[in-house]
Amino acid sequence: MKKLLAMGLTLGLFLTASAQETETDSIPNGWKTDGNIQLLFNQSAFNAEWTGGGTSSIAGNLNLNYDFNYKMDDFTWDNKILANYGLTKVKGDDFARKTSDRFELNSVAGKRDQ
């Protein structure tokens, strides 16, 4: 019982802890980039004796999520790129089929009043 109580208190401390907030004025001037790229592969294989049915296939998706942000004194420019493209090749088909596509560019510029 004591171990369970100690573990609960420790977990409670981690859940209620918070970091100090930084002021927006402390962000340095210039470009700041942040993002990630994902490449996902999937394969499914079924033999002819499988009674549940199904078709063997191979698929791939490429995801891009990137931020380009610019700050100079009281001017900010925030840009976000979201892109996704996916293909699937099913056994027996002559060509691969597109399963997903997306290209989104968001750009917001702002000037703070002093």
MARMI-642474 format. One record per atom (N, C-alpha, C): residue number from 1; residue in one letter; atom name; x, y, z. Coordinates in Angstrom, 3 decimals, m for minus. Last residue first. Example, Ala and Ser with C-alpha at 12.3 -4.5 7.8 and 13.67 -1.06 7.14 Angstrom:
# residues 2
<r num="2" residuo="S" atomo="N" px="12.850" py="m2.250" pz="7.080"/>
<r num="2" residuo="S" atomo="CA" px="13.670" py="m1.060" pz="7.140"/>
<r num="2" residuo="S" atomo="C" px="12.900" py="0.030" pz="7.870"/>
<r num="1" residuo="A" atomo="N" px="13.190" py="m5.690" pz="7.800"/>
<r num="1" residuo="A" atomo="CA" px="12.300" py="m4.500" pz="7.800"/>
<r num="1" residuo="A" atomo="C" px="13.200" py="m3.300" pz="7.800"/>
***
This chain:
# residues 114
<r num="114" residuo="Q" atomo="N" px="3.305" py="49.179" pz="m30.972"/>
<r num="114" residuo="Q" atomo="CA" px="4.153" py="49.497" pz="m29.797"/>
<r num="114" residuo="Q" atomo="C" px="3.452" py="50.461" pz="m28.875"/>
<r num="113" residuo="D" atomo="N" px="1.762" py="46.482" pz="m32.595"/>
<r num="113" residuo="D" atomo="CA" px="1.761" py="47.908" pz="m32.237"/>
<r num="113" residuo="D" atomo="C" px="2.586" py="48.120" pz="m30.993"/>
<r num="112" residuo="R" atomo="N" px="3.257" py="44.079" pz="m34.681"/>
<r num="112" residuo="R" atomo="CA" px="2.773" py="44.395" pz="m33.349"/>
<r num="112" residuo="R" atomo="C" px="2.840" py="45.901" pz="m33.135"/>
<r num="111" residuo="K" atomo="N" px="2.265" py="42.581" pz="m37.595"/>
<r num="111" residuo="K" atomo="CA" px="3.080" py="43.659" pz="m37.037"/>
<r num="111" residuo="K" atomo="C" px="2.456" py="44.058" pz="m35.719"/>
<r num="110" residuo="G" atomo="N" px="2.402" py="39.530" pz="m39.541"/>
<r num="110" residuo="G" atomo="CA" px="1.828" py="40.413" pz="m38.530"/>
<r num="110" residuo="G" atomo="C" px="2.814" py="41.451" pz="m38.041"/>
<r num="109" residuo="A" atomo="N" px="1.381" py="37.012" pz="m41.837"/>
<r num="109" residuo="A" atomo="CA" px="2.316" py="38.078" pz="m41.470"/>
<r num="109" residuo="A" atomo="C" px="1.638" py="39.000" pz="m40.476"/>
<r num="108" residuo="V" atomo="N" px="1.134" py="33.671" pz="m42.628"/>
<r num="108" residuo="V" atomo="CA" px="0.527" py="34.762" pz="m41.876"/>
<r num="108" residuo="V" atomo="C" px="1.616" py="35.757" pz="m41.500"/>
<r num="107" residuo="S" atomo="N" px="0.423" py="30.972" pz="m44.685"/>
<r num="107" residuo="S" atomo="CA" px="1.357" py="32.060" pz="m44.428"/>
<r num="107" residuo="S" atomo="C" px="0.607" py="33.207" pz="m43.763"/>
<r num="106" residuo="N" atomo="N" px="0.335" py="27.605" pz="m45.566"/>
<r num="106" residuo="N" atomo="CA" px="m0.282" py="28.665" pz="m44.774"/>
<r num="106" residuo="N" atomo="C" px="0.770" py="29.719" pz="m44.472"/>
<r num="105" residuo="L" atomo="N" px="m0.164" py="25.254" pz="m47.935"/>
<r num="105" residuo="L" atomo="CA" px="0.784" py="26.279" pz="m47.534"/>
<r num="105" residuo="L" atomo="C" px="0.006" py="27.377" pz="m46.827"/>
<r num="104" residuo="E" atomo="N" px="m0.509" py="21.894" pz="m48.700"/>
<r num="104" residuo="E" atomo="CA" px="m1.114" py="23.039" pz="m48.045"/>
<r num="104" residuo="E" atomo="C" px="m0.012" py="23.983" pz="m47.595"/>
<r num="103" residuo="F" atomo="N" px="m1.287" py="19.148" pz="m50.461"/>
<r num="103" residuo="F" atomo="CA" px="m0.275" py="20.192" pz="m50.391"/>
<r num="103" residuo="F" atomo="C" px="m0.955" py="21.431" pz="m49.847"/>
<r num="102" residuo="R" atomo="N" px="m1.812" py="15.718" pz="m50.766"/>
<r num="102" residuo="R" atomo="CA" px="m2.161" py="16.955" pz="m50.072"/>
<r num="102" residuo="R" atomo="C" px="m0.979" py="17.907" pz="m50.174"/>
<r num="101" residuo="D" atomo="N" px="m3.040" py="12.505" pz="m51.419"/>
<r num="101" residuo="D" atomo="CA" px="m2.219" py="13.628" pz="m51.844"/>
<r num="101" residuo="D" atomo="C" px="m2.745" py="14.888" pz="m51.160"/>
<r num="100" residuo="S" atomo="N" px="m3.267" py="8.943" pz="m51.467"/>
<r num="100" residuo="S" atomo="CA" px="m3.440" py="10.227" pz="m50.769"/>
<r num="100" residuo="S" atomo="C" px="m2.542" py="11.273" pz="m51.415"/>
<r num="99" residuo="T" atomo="N" px="m3.102" py="6.931" pz="m53.308"/>
<r num="99" residuo="T" atomo="CA" px="m4.043" py="6.775" pz="m52.199"/>
<r num="99" residuo="T" atomo="C" px="m4.233" py="8.060" pz="m51.406"/>
<r num="98" residuo="K" atomo="N" px="m2.675" py="6.053" pz="m56.640"/>
<r num="98" residuo="K" atomo="CA" px="m2.475" py="7.112" pz="m55.661"/>
<r num="98" residuo="K" atomo="C" px="m3.531" py="6.953" pz="m54.567"/>
<r num="97" residuo="R" atomo="N" px="m1.541" py="2.824" pz="m57.587"/>
<r num="97" residuo="R" atomo="CA" px="m2.620" py="3.800" pz="m57.466"/>
<r num="97" residuo="R" atomo="C" px="m2.284" py="4.823" pz="m56.381"/>
<r num="96" residuo="A" atomo="N" px="0.591" py="1.261" pz="m60.031"/>
<r num="96" residuo="A" atomo="CA" px="0.319" py="1.697" pz="m58.662"/>
<r num="96" residuo="A" atomo="C" px="m0.779" py="2.760" pz="m58.676"/>
<r num="95" residuo="F" atomo="N" px="m0.479" py="m1.158" pz="m62.510"/>
<r num="95" residuo="F" atomo="CA" px="0.187" py="0.066" pz="m62.073"/>
<r num="95" residuo="F" atomo="C" px="m0.189" py="0.382" pz="m60.625"/>
<r num="94" residuo="D" atomo="N" px="m1.748" py="m3.565" pz="m62.940"/>
<r num="94" residuo="D" atomo="CA" px="m0.644" py="m3.200" pz="m63.827"/>
<r num="94" residuo="D" atomo="C" px="0.142" py="m1.988" pz="m63.335"/>
<r num="93" residuo="D" atomo="N" px="m2.531" py="m5.848" pz="m60.285"/>
<r num="93" residuo="D" atomo="CA" px="m2.747" py="m4.588" pz="m61.002"/>
<r num="93" residuo="D" atomo="C" px="m1.521" py="m4.258" pz="m61.843"/>
<r num="92" residuo="G" atomo="N" px="m1.493" py="m8.066" pz="m58.982"/>
<r num="92" residuo="G" atomo="CA" px="m2.406" py="m8.288" pz="m60.097"/>
<r num="92" residuo="G" atomo="C" px="m2.724" py="m7.016" pz="m60.863"/>
<r num="91" residuo="K" atomo="N" px="m1.303" py="m6.601" pz="m55.836"/>
<r num="91" residuo="K" atomo="CA" px="m0.900" py="m7.740" pz="m56.683"/>
<r num="91" residuo="K" atomo="C" px="m1.957" py="m7.966" pz="m57.763"/>
<r num="90" residuo="V" atomo="N" px="m1.213" py="m3.061" pz="m55.740"/>
<r num="90" residuo="V" atomo="CA" px="m1.918" py="m4.291" pz="m55.388"/>
<r num="90" residuo="V" atomo="C" px="m1.500" py="m5.389" pz="m56.364"/>
<r num="89" residuo="K" atomo="N" px="0.413" py="m0.415" pz="m54.484"/>
<r num="89" residuo="K" atomo="CA" px="0.496" py="m1.372" pz="m55.596"/>
<r num="89" residuo="K" atomo="C" px="m0.113" py="m2.684" pz="m55.126"/>
<r num="88" residuo="T" atomo="N" px="m0.141" py="2.928" pz="m53.624"/>
<r num="88" residuo="T" atomo="CA" px="m0.367" py="1.522" pz="m53.282"/>
<r num="88" residuo="T" atomo="C" px="m0.310" py="0.685" pz="m54.550"/>
<r num="87" residuo="L" atomo="N" px="1.150" py="6.026" pz="m52.356"/>
<r num="87" residuo="L" atomo="CA" px="0.910" py="5.097" pz="m53.464"/>
<r num="87" residuo="L" atomo="C" px="0.693" py="3.688" pz="m52.926"/>
<r num="86" residuo="G" atomo="N" px="0.818" py="9.416" pz="m51.217"/>
<r num="86" residuo="G" atomo="CA" px="0.843" py="7.983" pz="m50.973"/>
<r num="86" residuo="G" atomo="C" px="0.501" py="7.178" pz="m52.210"/>
<r num="85" residuo="Y" atomo="N" px="1.818" py="12.419" pz="m49.733"/>
<r num="85" residuo="Y" atomo="CA" px="1.624" py="11.704" pz="m50.984"/>
<r num="85" residuo="Y" atomo="C" px="1.761" py="10.209" pz="m50.707"/>
<r num="84" residuo="N" atomo="N" px="1.544" py="15.578" pz="m48.277"/>
<r num="84" residuo="N" atomo="CA" px="1.366" py="14.150" pz="m48.096"/>
<r num="84" residuo="N" atomo="C" px="1.154" py="13.532" pz="m49.473"/>
<r num="83" residuo="A" atomo="N" px="2.406" py="18.545" pz="m46.478"/>
<r num="83" residuo="A" atomo="CA" px="2.343" py="17.798" pz="m47.728"/>
<r num="83" residuo="A" atomo="C" px="2.266" py="16.311" pz="m47.414"/>
<r num="82" residuo="L" atomo="N" px="2.346" py="21.728" pz="m45.237"/>
<r num="82" residuo="L" atomo="CA" px="1.869" py="20.376" pz="m44.969"/>
<r num="82" residuo="L" atomo="C" px="1.740" py="19.672" pz="m46.318"/>
<r num="81" residuo="I" atomo="N" px="4.095" py="24.445" pz="m44.034"/>
<r num="81" residuo="I" atomo="CA" px="3.890" py="23.589" pz="m45.203"/>
<r num="81" residuo="I" atomo="C" px="3.472" py="22.203" pz="m44.720"/>
<r num="80" residuo="K" atomo="N" px="3.749" py="27.695" pz="m42.827"/>
<r num="80" residuo="K" atomo="CA" px="3.634" py="26.266" pz="m42.526"/>
<r num="80" residuo="K" atomo="C" px="3.357" py="25.515" pz="m43.818"/>
<r num="79" residuo="N" atomo="N" px="5.076" py="30.726" pz="m41.566"/>
<r num="79" residuo="N" atomo="CA" px="4.757" py="29.899" pz="m42.729"/>
<r num="79" residuo="N" atomo="C" px="4.728" py="28.437" pz="m42.317"/>
<r num="78" residuo="D" atomo="N" px="4.878" py="33.920" pz="m40.238"/>
<r num="78" residuo="D" atomo="CA" px="4.800" py="32.493" pz="m39.940"/>
<r num="78" residuo="D" atomo="C" px="4.320" py="31.737" pz="m41.175"/>
<r num="77" residuo="W" atomo="N" px="6.473" py="36.728" pz="m39.422"/>
<r num="77" residuo="W" atomo="CA" px="5.942" py="36.068" pz="m40.612"/>
<r num="77" residuo="W" atomo="C" px="6.026" py="34.574" pz="m40.362"/>
<r num="76" residuo="T" atomo="N" px="6.446" py="39.815" pz="m37.614"/>
<r num="76" residuo="T" atomo="CA" px="6.557" py="38.354" pz="m37.647"/>
<r num="76" residuo="T" atomo="C" px="5.913" py="37.830" pz="m38.921"/>
<r num="75" residuo="F" atomo="N" px="7.878" py="42.741" pz="m36.290"/>
<r num="75" residuo="F" atomo="CA" px="7.283" py="42.092" pz="m37.455"/>
<r num="75" residuo="F" atomo="C" px="7.496" py="40.583" pz="m37.373"/>
<r num="74" residuo="D" atomo="N" px="9.327" py="44.064" pz="m34.361"/>
<r num="74" residuo="D" atomo="CA" px="7.885" py="43.955" pz="m34.132"/>
<r num="74" residuo="D" atomo="C" px="7.146" py="43.306" pz="m35.319"/>
<r num="73" residuo="D" atomo="N" px="12.212" py="42.372" pz="m34.910"/>
<r num="73" residuo="D" atomo="CA" px="11.680" py="43.397" pz="m33.998"/>
<r num="73" residuo="D" atomo="C" px="10.183" py="43.201" pz="m33.794"/>
<r num="72" residuo="M" atomo="N" px="11.489" py="39.907" pz="m36.920"/>
<r num="72" residuo="M" atomo="CA" px="12.412" py="41.034" pz="m36.901"/>
<r num="72" residuo="M" atomo="C" px="11.741" py="42.163" pz="m36.129"/>
<r num="71" residuo="K" atomo="N" px="11.159" py="36.535" pz="m37.654"/>
<r num="71" residuo="K" atomo="CA" px="10.844" py="37.597" pz="m36.705"/>
<r num="71" residuo="K" atomo="C" px="11.922" py="38.662" pz="m36.813"/>
<r num="70" residuo="Y" atomo="N" px="9.745" py="33.788" pz="m39.338"/>
<r num="70" residuo="Y" atomo="CA" px="10.674" py="34.908" pz="m39.385"/>
<r num="70" residuo="Y" atomo="C" px="10.206" py="35.967" pz="m38.391"/>
<r num="69" residuo="N" atomo="N" px="9.533" py="30.286" pz="m39.788"/>
<r num="69" residuo="N" atomo="CA" px="9.069" py="31.489" pz="m39.102"/>
<r num="69" residuo="N" atomo="C" px="10.163" py="32.548" pz="m39.099"/>
<r num="68" residuo="F" atomo="N" px="8.401" py="27.528" pz="m41.185"/>
<r num="68" residuo="F" atomo="CA" px="9.428" py="28.535" pz="m41.456"/>
<r num="68" residuo="F" atomo="C" px="8.921" py="29.834" pz="m40.858"/>
<r num="67" residuo="D" atomo="N" px="7.697" py="24.153" pz="m40.535"/>
<r num="67" residuo="D" atomo="CA" px="7.421" py="25.548" pz="m40.189"/>
<r num="67" residuo="D" atomo="C" px="8.636" py="26.395" pz="m40.537"/>
<r num="66" residuo="Y" atomo="N" px="6.383" py="21.162" pz="m42.001"/>
<r num="66" residuo="Y" atomo="CA" px="7.496" py="22.066" pz="m41.741"/>
<r num="66" residuo="Y" atomo="C" px="7.008" py="23.475" pz="m41.451"/>
<r num="65" residuo="N" atomo="N" px="5.879" py="18.016" pz="m42.793"/>
<r num="65" residuo="N" atomo="CA" px="5.253" py="19.003" pz="m41.917"/>
<r num="65" residuo="N" atomo="C" px="6.364" py="19.946" pz="m41.460"/>
<r num="64" residuo="L" atomo="N" px="5.250" py="15.458" pz="m45.017"/>
<r num="64" residuo="L" atomo="CA" px="6.118" py="16.588" pz="m44.727"/>
<r num="64" residuo="L" atomo="C" px="5.322" py="17.590" pz="m43.903"/>
<r num="63" residuo="N" atomo="N" px="5.225" py="12.028" pz="m45.856"/>
<r num="63" residuo="N" atomo="CA" px="4.592" py="13.139" pz="m45.153"/>
<r num="63" residuo="N" atomo="C" px="5.636" py="14.208" pz="m44.848"/>
<r num="62" residuo="L" atomo="N" px="4.606" py="9.460" pz="m48.015"/>
<r num="62" residuo="L" atomo="CA" px="5.604" py="10.461" pz="m47.684"/>
<r num="62" residuo="L" atomo="C" px="4.872" py="11.652" pz="m47.083"/>
<r num="61" residuo="N" atomo="N" px="3.884" py="6.001" pz="m48.043"/>
<r num="61" residuo="N" atomo="CA" px="3.413" py="7.374" pz="m47.828"/>
<r num="61" residuo="N" atomo="C" px="4.582" py="8.259" pz="m47.466"/>
<r num="60" residuo="G" atomo="N" px="3.275" py="2.952" pz="m49.773"/>
<r num="60" residuo="G" atomo="CA" px="4.212" py="3.908" pz="m49.211"/>
<r num="60" residuo="G" atomo="C" px="3.590" py="5.287" pz="m49.119"/>
<r num="59" residuo="A" atomo="N" px="2.581" py="m0.568" pz="m50.018"/>
<r num="59" residuo="A" atomo="CA" px="2.183" py="0.837" pz="m50.021"/>
<r num="59" residuo="A" atomo="C" px="3.277" py="1.693" pz="m49.407"/>
<r num="58" residuo="I" atomo="N" px="1.610" py="m3.601" pz="m51.495"/>
<r num="58" residuo="I" atomo="CA" px="2.687" py="m2.831" pz="m50.890"/>
<r num="58" residuo="I" atomo="C" px="2.305" py="m1.360" pz="m51.043"/>
<r num="57" residuo="S" atomo="N" px="m0.359" py="m6.625" pz="m51.147"/>
<r num="57" residuo="S" atomo="CA" px="m0.116" py="m5.257" pz="m51.605"/>
<r num="57" residuo="S" atomo="C" px="1.105" py="m4.682" pz="m50.909"/>
<r num="56" residuo="S" atomo="N" px="m2.497" py="m9.407" pz="m51.775"/>
<r num="56" residuo="S" atomo="CA" px="m1.203" py="m8.882" pz="m51.356"/>
<r num="56" residuo="S" atomo="C" px="m1.004" py="m7.482" pz="m51.931"/>
<r num="55" residuo="T" atomo="N" px="m5.831" py="m9.584" pz="m50.779"/>
<r num="55" residuo="T" atomo="CA" px="m4.904" py="m9.446" pz="m51.888"/>
<r num="55" residuo="T" atomo="C" px="m3.613" py="m8.851" pz="m51.369"/>
<r num="54" residuo="G" atomo="N" px="m8.395" py="m11.741" pz="m49.475"/>
<r num="54" residuo="G" atomo="CA" px="m7.398" py="m10.690" pz="m49.355"/>
<r num="54" residuo="G" atomo="C" px="m6.455" py="m10.709" pz="m50.537"/>
<r num="53" residuo="G" atomo="N" px="m9.716" py="m14.592" pz="m47.655"/>
<r num="53" residuo="G" atomo="CA" px="m9.595" py="m13.714" pz="m48.803"/>
<r num="53" residuo="G" atomo="C" px="m8.517" py="m12.667" pz="m48.569"/>
<r num="52" residuo="G" atomo="N" px="m9.865" py="m16.480" pz="m45.708"/>
<r num="52" residuo="G" atomo="CA" px="m10.475" py="m15.176" pz="m45.424"/>
<r num="52" residuo="G" atomo="C" px="m10.435" py="m14.231" pz="m46.599"/>
<r num="51" residuo="T" atomo="N" px="m8.402" py="m18.706" pz="m46.391"/>
<r num="51" residuo="T" atomo="CA" px="m9.839" py="m18.727" pz="m46.661"/>
<r num="51" residuo="T" atomo="C" px="m10.512" py="m17.380" pz="m46.421"/>
<r num="50" residuo="W" atomo="N" px="m5.417" py="m19.064" pz="m48.070"/>
<r num="50" residuo="W" atomo="CA" px="m6.052" py="m18.342" pz="m46.959"/>
<r num="50" residuo="W" atomo="C" px="m7.531" py="m18.178" pz="m47.258"/>
<r num="49" residuo="E" atomo="N" px="m4.095" py="m20.156" pz="m50.198"/>
<r num="49" residuo="E" atomo="CA" px="m4.891" py="m21.058" pz="m49.369"/>
<r num="49" residuo="E" atomo="C" px="m5.625" py="m20.343" pz="m48.233"/>
<r num="48" residuo="A" atomo="N" px="m2.540" py="m18.179" pz="m51.376"/>
<r num="48" residuo="A" atomo="CA" px="m3.747" py="m18.607" pz="m52.091"/>
<r num="48" residuo="A" atomo="C" px="m4.647" py="m19.487" pz="m51.222"/>
<r num="47" residuo="N" atomo="N" px="m1.465" py="m15.770" pz="m48.886"/>
<r num="47" residuo="N" atomo="CA" px="m1.255" py="m16.899" pz="m49.794"/>
<r num="47" residuo="N" atomo="C" px="m2.593" py="m17.354" pz="m50.363"/>
<r num="46" residuo="F" atomo="N" px="m0.718" py="m12.335" pz="m48.623"/>
<r num="46" residuo="F" atomo="CA" px="m1.691" py="m13.401" pz="m48.392"/>
<r num="46" residuo="F" atomo="C" px="m1.385" py="m14.539" pz="m49.364"/>
<r num="45" residuo="A" atomo="N" px="0.802" py="m9.556" pz="m47.179"/>
<r num="45" residuo="A" atomo="CA" px="0.989" py="m10.719" pz="m48.042"/>
<r num="45" residuo="A" atomo="C" px="m0.010" py="m11.804" pz="m47.640"/>
<r num="44" residuo="S" atomo="N" px="1.395" py="m6.121" pz="m47.129"/>
<r num="44" residuo="S" atomo="CA" px="0.525" py="m7.210" pz="m46.679"/>
<r num="44" residuo="S" atomo="C" px="0.652" py="m8.348" pz="m47.693"/>
<r num="43" residuo="Q" atomo="N" px="3.366" py="m3.452" pz="m46.036"/>
<r num="43" residuo="Q" atomo="CA" px="3.251" py="m4.597" pz="m46.925"/>
<r num="43" residuo="Q" atomo="C" px="2.275" py="m5.585" pz="m46.311"/>
<r num="42" residuo="N" atomo="N" px="4.314" py="m0.072" pz="m45.990"/>
<r num="42" residuo="N" atomo="CA" px="3.418" py="m1.103" pz="m45.487"/>
<r num="42" residuo="N" atomo="C" px="3.350" py="m2.220" pz="m46.525"/>
<r num="41" residuo="F" atomo="N" px="6.263" py="2.741" pz="m44.942"/>
<r num="41" residuo="F" atomo="CA" px="6.040" py="1.623" pz="m45.851"/>
<r num="41" residuo="F" atomo="C" px="5.135" py="0.599" pz="m45.176"/>
<r num="40" residuo="L" atomo="N" px="6.750" py="6.234" pz="m44.738"/>
<r num="40" residuo="L" atomo="CA" px="6.126" py="5.041" pz="m44.168"/>
<r num="40" residuo="L" atomo="C" px="5.920" py="3.985" pz="m45.259"/>
<r num="39" residuo="L" atomo="N" px="8.606" py="8.868" pz="m43.879"/>
<r num="39" residuo="L" atomo="CA" px="8.458" py="7.944" pz="m44.995"/>
<r num="39" residuo="L" atomo="C" px="7.970" py="6.617" pz="m44.403"/>
<r num="38" residuo="Q" atomo="N" px="8.401" py="12.218" pz="m42.849"/>
<r num="38" residuo="Q" atomo="CA" px="8.146" py="10.800" pz="m42.558"/>
<r num="38" residuo="Q" atomo="C" px="8.036" py="10.027" pz="m43.857"/>
<r num="37" residuo="I" atomo="N" px="9.966" py="15.042" pz="m41.540"/>
<r num="37" residuo="I" atomo="CA" px="9.630" py="14.310" pz="m42.758"/>
<r num="37" residuo="I" atomo="C" px="9.468" py="12.849" pz="m42.364"/>
<r num="36" residuo="N" atomo="N" px="9.344" py="18.019" pz="m39.612"/>
<r num="36" residuo="N" atomo="CA" px="9.769" py="16.630" pz="m39.780"/>
<r num="36" residuo="N" atomo="C" px="9.286" py="16.083" pz="m41.119"/>
<r num="35" residuo="G" atomo="N" px="10.489" py="21.143" pz="m38.126"/>
<r num="35" residuo="G" atomo="CA" px="9.583" py="20.254" pz="m38.823"/>
<r num="35" residuo="G" atomo="C" px="10.094" py="18.840" pz="m38.888"/>
<r num="34" residuo="D" atomo="N" px="11.513" py="24.512" pz="m38.196"/>
<r num="34" residuo="D" atomo="CA" px="11.232" py="23.333" pz="m37.379"/>
<r num="34" residuo="D" atomo="C" px="10.291" py="22.445" pz="m38.175"/>
<r num="33" residuo="T" atomo="N" px="13.423" py="27.516" pz="m38.220"/>
<r num="33" residuo="T" atomo="CA" px="12.758" py="26.429" pz="m38.933"/>
<r num="33" residuo="T" atomo="C" px="12.604" py="25.228" pz="m38.005"/>
<r num="32" residuo="K" atomo="N" px="13.609" py="30.946" pz="m38.120"/>
<r num="32" residuo="K" atomo="CA" px="13.602" py="29.754" pz="m37.279"/>
<r num="32" residuo="K" atomo="C" px="12.820" py="28.685" pz="m38.044"/>
<r num="31" residuo="W" atomo="N" px="15.374" py="33.933" pz="m38.953"/>
<r num="31" residuo="W" atomo="CA" px="14.596" py="32.767" pz="m39.351"/>
<r num="31" residuo="W" atomo="C" px="14.719" py="31.647" pz="m38.324"/>
<r num="30" residuo="G" atomo="N" px="15.353" py="36.870" pz="m36.789"/>
<r num="30" residuo="G" atomo="CA" px="15.830" py="36.028" pz="m37.875"/>
<r num="30" residuo="G" atomo="C" px="14.893" py="34.862" pz="m38.142"/>
<r num="29" residuo="N" atomo="N" px="15.826" py="37.485" pz="m33.243"/>
<r num="29" residuo="N" atomo="CA" px="15.441" py="37.899" pz="m34.595"/>
<r num="29" residuo="N" atomo="C" px="16.023" py="36.943" pz="m35.627"/>
<r num="28" residuo="P" atomo="N" px="14.839" py="35.337" pz="m30.484"/>
<r num="28" residuo="P" atomo="CA" px="15.825" py="36.081" pz="m31.285"/>
<r num="28" residuo="P" atomo="C" px="15.283" py="36.426" pz="m32.671"/>
<r num="27" residuo="I" atomo="N" px="12.517" py="35.952" pz="m27.968"/>
<r num="27" residuo="I" atomo="CA" px="12.780" py="35.161" pz="m29.165"/>
<r num="27" residuo="I" atomo="C" px="13.740" py="35.945" pz="m30.053"/>
<r num="26" residuo="S" atomo="N" px="11.814" py="37.640" pz="m25.947"/>
<r num="26" residuo="S" atomo="CA" px="13.124" py="37.004" pz="m25.837"/>
<r num="26" residuo="S" atomo="C" px="13.454" py="36.113" pz="m27.036"/>
<r num="25" residuo="D" atomo="N" px="9.243" py="38.456" pz="m26.308"/>
<r num="25" residuo="D" atomo="CA" px="10.289" py="39.392" pz="m26.701"/>
<r num="25" residuo="D" atomo="C" px="11.670" py="38.756" pz="m26.654"/>
<r num="24" residuo="T" atomo="N" px="7.673" py="36.520" pz="m25.194"/>
<r num="24" residuo="T" atomo="CA" px="7.814" py="36.485" pz="m26.647"/>
<r num="24" residuo="T" atomo="C" px="8.902" py="37.441" pz="m27.116"/>
<r num="23" residuo="E" atomo="N" px="9.030" py="34.953" pz="m22.289"/>
<r num="23" residuo="E" atomo="CA" px="8.395" py="36.094" pz="m22.926"/>
<r num="23" residuo="E" atomo="C" px="8.636" py="36.032" pz="m24.423"/>
<r num="22" residuo="T" atomo="N" px="8.345" py="31.648" pz="m21.230"/>
<r num="22" residuo="T" atomo="CA" px="9.286" py="32.644" pz="m21.720"/>
<r num="22" residuo="T" atomo="C" px="8.516" py="33.773" pz="m22.378"/>
<r num="21" residuo="E" atomo="N" px="7.278" py="30.089" pz="m18.253"/>
<r num="21" residuo="E" atomo="CA" px="6.949" py="30.610" pz="m19.566"/>
<r num="21" residuo="E" atomo="C" px="7.967" py="31.666" pz="m19.963"/>
<r num="20" residuo="Q" atomo="N" px="8.619" py="27.245" pz="m16.666"/>
<r num="20" residuo="Q" atomo="CA" px="8.458" py="28.684" pz="m16.716"/>
<r num="20" residuo="Q" atomo="C" px="8.153" py="29.112" pz="m18.135"/>
<r num="19" residuo="A" atomo="N" px="6.633" py="24.223" pz="m16.527"/>
<r num="19" residuo="A" atomo="CA" px="7.858" py="24.960" pz="m16.802"/>
<r num="19" residuo="A" atomo="C" px="7.575" py="26.449" pz="m16.793"/>
<r num="18" residuo="S" atomo="N" px="5.017" py="22.409" pz="m13.923"/>
<r num="18" residuo="S" atomo="CA" px="4.966" py="23.203" pz="m15.140"/>
<r num="18" residuo="S" atomo="C" px="6.258" py="23.991" pz="m15.288"/>
<r num="17" residuo="A" atomo="N" px="3.553" py="19.531" pz="m12.425"/>
<r num="17" residuo="A" atomo="CA" px="4.720" py="20.393" pz="m12.614"/>
<r num="17" residuo="A" atomo="C" px="4.577" py="21.157" pz="m13.927"/>
<r num="16" residuo="T" atomo="N" px="1.506" py="17.731" pz="m12.321"/>
<r num="16" residuo="T" atomo="CA" px="1.195" py="19.111" pz="m11.948"/>
<r num="16" residuo="T" atomo="C" px="2.370" py="20.047" pz="m12.138"/>
<r num="15" residuo="L" atomo="N" px="2.636" py="15.311" pz="m13.080"/>
<r num="15" residuo="L" atomo="CA" px="1.516" py="15.821" pz="m13.859"/>
<r num="15" residuo="L" atomo="C" px="1.204" py="17.278" pz="m13.541"/>
<r num="14" residuo="F" atomo="N" px="4.600" py="14.906" pz="m11.155"/>
<r num="14" residuo="F" atomo="CA" px="4.993" py="15.079" pz="m12.547"/>
<r num="14" residuo="F" atomo="C" px="3.865" py="15.682" pz="m13.373"/>
<r num="13" residuo="L" atomo="N" px="3.014" py="14.610" pz="m8.854"/>
<r num="13" residuo="L" atomo="CA" px="3.970" py="15.715" pz="m8.933"/>
<r num="13" residuo="L" atomo="C" px="4.386" py="15.976" pz="m10.372"/>
<r num="12" residuo="G" atomo="N" px="1.611" py="12.260" pz="m9.474"/>
<r num="12" residuo="G" atomo="CA" px="0.884" py="13.520" pz="m9.308"/>
<r num="12" residuo="G" atomo="C" px="1.795" py="14.722" pz="m9.400"/>
<r num="11" residuo="L" atomo="N" px="3.680" py="10.402" pz="m9.386"/>
<r num="11" residuo="L" atomo="CA" px="2.997" py="10.652" pz="m10.646"/>
<r num="11" residuo="L" atomo="C" px="2.241" py="11.970" pz="m10.596"/>
<r num="10" residuo="T" atomo="N" px="4.215" py="10.555" pz="m6.617"/>
<r num="10" residuo="T" atomo="CA" px="5.248" py="10.881" pz="m7.590"/>
<r num="10" residuo="T" atomo="C" px="4.628" py="11.206" pz="m8.949"/>
<r num="9" residuo="L" atomo="N" px="1.772" py="9.655" pz="m5.560"/>
<r num="9" residuo="L" atomo="CA" px="2.246" py="11.005" pz="m5.266"/>
<r num="9" residuo="L" atomo="C" px="3.311" py="11.448" pz="m6.277"/>
<r num="8" residuo="G" atomo="N" px="1.737" py="7.019" pz="m6.596"/>
<r num="8" residuo="G" atomo="CA" px="0.670" py="7.962" pz="m6.934"/>
<r num="8" residuo="G" atomo="C" px="1.092" py="9.401" pz="m6.688"/>
<r num="7" residuo="M" atomo="N" px="3.980" py="5.918" pz="m5.345"/>
<r num="7" residuo="M" atomo="CA" px="3.954" py="5.996" pz="m6.793"/>
<r num="7" residuo="M" atomo="C" px="2.884" py="6.991" pz="m7.248"/>
<r num="6" residuo="A" atomo="N" px="3.150" py="6.059" pz="m2.680"/>
<r num="6" residuo="A" atomo="CA" px="4.344" py="6.795" pz="m3.105"/>
<r num="6" residuo="A" atomo="C" px="4.358" py="6.958" pz="m4.626"/>
<r num="5" residuo="L" atomo="N" px="0.939" py="4.312" pz="m2.789"/>
<r num="5" residuo="L" atomo="CA" px="0.751" py="5.706" pz="m2.407"/>
<r num="5" residuo="L" atomo="C" px="1.935" py="6.564" pz="m2.863"/>
<r num="4" residuo="L" atomo="N" px="2.242" py="1.924" pz="m3.453"/>
<r num="4" residuo="L" atomo="CA" px="1.206" py="2.450" pz="m4.333"/>
<r num="4" residuo="L" atomo="C" px="0.960" py="3.933" pz="m4.050"/>
<r num="3" residuo="K" atomo="N" px="3.886" py="1.564" pz="m1.232"/>
<r num="3" residuo="K" atomo="CA" px="4.490" py="1.738" pz="m2.547"/>
<r num="3" residuo="K" atomo="C" px="3.495" py="2.356" pz="m3.527"/>
<r num="2" residuo="K" atomo="N" px="1.982" py="1.204" pz="0.767"/>
<r num="2" residuo="K" atomo="CA" px="2.863" py="2.366" pz="0.833"/>
<r num="2" residuo="K" atomo="C" px="3.510" py="2.637" pz="m0.524"/>
<r num="1" residuo="M" atomo="N" px="0.823" py="m1.192" pz="0.000"/>
<r num="1" residuo="M" atomo="CA" px="0.000" py="0.000" pz="0.000"/>
<r num="1" residuo="M" atomo="C" px="0.870" py="1.259" pz="0.000"/>
***
